[in-house]
Amino acid sequence: MQQTTDKELEQKVIGMLTELLKLPAATIETEANLTADLGMDSIQFLDMLANLEEQFGFELDVDDMHPERFQSVQAIVHFLQGRE
C-alpha cells in the first residue's frame, strides 16, 4: 500500500461509508461511533471489512478483528496507517 495522508484515508473511508450506510458524507464525522452514532449493523460491519480489504489491498488476520479498531473513521484511519 502506498503512503497516504490521514486526510486522504479519511476521505476514502468516508466515501466507502456513504455508499454502505446510505448517508451523506457531511453527516459522517471522523470520531462518530459507526454503530451507536451512524447505525451500522453487523452485516454492514462485515461488508465494511471486506471493502477495506479490497480497497486497500490486504487481508485481515483474526488478530486484526477487534471491533475497537473499526469503531470510527478515525480508528480505521489509525489502523490503516499502521499497516503501511
N, C-alpha and C positions, 0 to 999 in steps of 0.2 A: 504494500500500500504506500503510495507516495505521501510525502509530508503535506499536510493540510492544516490550515489555521483553525483555531477553535470556532471562529465566526463562520467559516466555510462549512465545517462539520455541523454546526448548529443549523444552518440553512438547509443542508441536505437532510438532516434528521427531521426538522420541522416539515419539510416538503413531503417526506415519506409519511409522517403522521397525519398531515392534512388529507392525504388520499385514504389512508387506513381508517381514520376516525371520522371522515367526512365533516371536518371542522375547518373554518377559515384560519389561515396562518396567523392572522392577527390575534386570535384567541388562545394561541399556544405560547405560554410563557416558558422560558427555559427552566425555571425552578418548579413549575407546576407538577404535581404528582399525576402520573399518567392514569392511574386507576381512580384515585379519590377525586381529583380535580377535573380530569378530562373524560372519565367514564370508560376507560379501556377495560374490556373483559378478557378472560383467559384465552379465548380463541384469537382475539386481536393481538394479544401479547405474543402468542406463538407465531402469528403471521409477521409481527414486527421483527422478531428474532430471525426468521427466515429471510425477510427483506434486508436486514442488516448484513447477514452473511453474503447474500447475493450482491448487494450494492457495494460492499467494502471488501469483498473477495477473501473471506476467511470462513473457517468452520468453528463454531463454538464447542468447547470442551464441556463436559459435565461440570468441571470445576468452575467454569465461567458463568454458569447459570444461577447466579444469586440474584434474586429479584431486586435487591437494593442497587445493583449495578445498572439497572434499567428503569429506575423509578421516575426519572425525569429526563428531559432533553440534556440538561447539564450533566447528569450522571452518565448518560450514554456517551456524550462527547468525551468525558473524562476516561471512560472505558476504552473508547476508540483511540484516543491519543496514546494510551498505554500500550496499545497493540502495534503502534508504528515503530 
